[in-house]
Amino acid sequence: MLAVHDLSVRRGAVLALDGVTTGLRAGTVTALVGPNGAGKSTLLDVLAGVLPPTGGRIERPRGSSVAYVPQHGTVSAQLPLTVGDTLAMGCWRERGPWRRLRRSDRARIAECADRLGLTPLLHRPLAAVSGGQRQRALVAQGLVARADVLLVDEPTAGVDAATQDALLDALRAEAGRGAAVLHATHEDAAVAHADTVLALDQGRVVADGPATIPGSGGRR
């Protein structure tokens, strides 16, 4: 679904990504791991088209789509939006900003809200819900987009166990729909839910292969 060849990104004097080559397959969940500063968010930004690469290339099928869910801490809680408005923004790729939603759009929003336990919160201001609920809303927005590639930055950071399980199950279901899912994580549970692991260190790929269950030494 998406192939990366010798990708590099320079931020001033820092080489944030150095010769990254990898690929994402449809129908799979890939956990993007590595220490802070390894280049995980930079890679997601480049794949999402937010940040231009310094070198290398990205290949994906003509007409394919990408949805990007940043860390919830990078999205202001003071935006004058309801939880429902946040999910509806997932339709913008197809409909355009603030266009009238079709019945099928509303059905998709309702389905994704139900999947992540957000139905009772749809009319509440985004600023009035908890951090975990806001993270669910942002991931649900990515699910509403029904993109071919879903990129998520730290979806389970700082959330409770129930929210973590709900988010990981939602990412797995999205892969089951046929999407290629890539999410950055520091959580062992998130790695255990993945099909493959892409590990970065100092901007370079140090591992790229099947996920292992933490502590087991074996493959999934």
N, C-alpha and C positions, 0 to 999 in steps of 0.2 A: 504493500500500500504506500510505503514511503521509504526512500533510500537516501542515505547521507554519505557523501564521498569527500573525504579529506577536508572536513569543515574546520575552519579556523575563525576566531573572533578576537580582535585586539581591542582592549579598552584602555586607551592611553598607552602607557608603557607595559601594561599587563596583558599577557596572552591568555585570555579567559578560556578559549577552546583551542586545542592544538592537534590538528589532524584527525578529527573524529570521523570515523567511518562505521556506520551501523545501518540497520534496517528495521522497520516495523511491519509486522504481518497483520493482515485483516483477521479479525476474530481472536486476537490475543491481547493479554494485559502484560505490559512490561513495566517493571519497577525500576525507576531511575534512582540510583543510590550513590553515596559518596559523602565525604566530610563537608562541612561548611566551606564555601569558597572553591569547591571542586569544579563548578561550572554547570551545575544542574539547571538553575533558573535561566542562565544564559542560553543553554541549549534549547530549553522550552521556548524562550523568547524568539530565537532564530527560527525554529520550526513553525512557530505561529505567525511569522512574518512581522513581528513587532520590532525586531532588531536585524539589521542587514549583516550578513557574514562578511568577514574580511577576505576569505578565500574558500575554495571548495564549492560544492553544489548540492542541491537538494532536488531529488526527483520524486514525483508522484503522478499518478494517472491524470490525464487531462480531464478537467471537470470535477475532480474530487474536492472535498471540502474539509476544512479544519476548524474545530472549536477549541477555545483556550479558556481554562478556568484558572486565574491567578490565585495566589494565597489570599485568604480572606482578610489578612491584615493590610493588604495593599488596596482594598476597596473601602472607601469612606463609609462609615456607618451613618453619616449625616445626610446622605443622598436622599432627596424627597421622593422615595419610591416605596411602594408596598412590596411584600414578598411576592405577590402575584405579578406585579410589574417586572420584578427581577427575572422571574421565570419567562415572562412574555418576551423579554429581550432576546431569548434564544431563537425566536422566530425571525429576527431582523435580517439574517442572512438571506432568507427566502422572500420575506415580505417588505423589507425596508423599515427604517426607524419609524416608530409610532404610527404605523399603518393599522387600519382596522383588521382585527383578527378574524379568520374564518372559523367555521364550526370545527373543522379538523384541527386547527391550531389550538383552540380551547380544549378540545378533547386530549390533545397531546400534553398540554400544560397540566390538566387534571390528572392524567396518568402518572406523570413524573412527580407531581406533588404528592400523590398517594404513595408512590414507591418510596419516597424519603420522609414520609410522615409530616408533610407540610400543609395538608388540606385545611386544618383548622386555623392556619396562620396566614392564608393567602391575602387577607384584607388588612393585616397588621403592617405598620411601617417597618421597613427593614431595620431602622435604627432602634426599634423597640424589642427586638428578639435577641436571644442569647447568641454568643459567638458560635456555638455549635449549630444552632438553627440557621444562622446566617451562612455558615459554610455549606450546610445542606442546600440552602437556596441557590448558592452560586454553582454547586455541582449540578443541581437540577436544571439550572439554566443551560449548562453544557449538554445535558441529556436531551432537553427540548430541541436543541439545534439539530439533532440526528445527523451529525457530521460523519464523514468517513474516517477521520482521525480525531480523537479526543485527547487533548493535552491538559493535565491537571498538576498544579504545583502545590505539593504538601497538603493533600485533601484531608488527612487525618491528624494534622498537627494540632495539639491542644484540645482535642475533643474527647468526650467520654466514650466508654467502651461500646455503648449502644449506638452512638452516632458513628463510631468507627466501623462497626459491623454493617450498618446501613449503607454507608458510603462505599465500602469495599464490595458489598453485594451489588450495588448499583453499577459500579465500574465493570464487574464481572458480567452483569446482564447486558451492558452496552457492547462488550466484546462478543457476547452471544448473539447480538443483533448483526454482527459482522464488522463492527468498527475496530480499528487499531487503537488501543488505549495505551498511553504512556503517562505515568504519574511519578513525580518525585516524592521520595519518602525517606524517613529515618526510622520507620517502625518495622520491627520484625514481623508483626502480624500482616502488614501490607505486603511485605516480600513473600510471605507464605501463600498469599492469595494470588500472586502473579504467576504467569507462565514462564516468563524470562526476566532476567535481571541485566540491566546495563549499568555498570559501575564506572564512575569517573573519579579521577584524582588529579588535581592540578591541571585540569582541562583536557586530560587524556583518557582514553578508554583503557581500563585495566582489567575488565571482565565483561563478557557479553555472551550469555548462554542461558540454559534452563535454570529456573529458580530452584532453590533448595529450601527445605524446611529448617528454620534456625535450630541449631543444636542437634540435628539428626545426622548431618554429614551426607545425607542422601538426596536424590532428586525427588521432585514432586511426582 
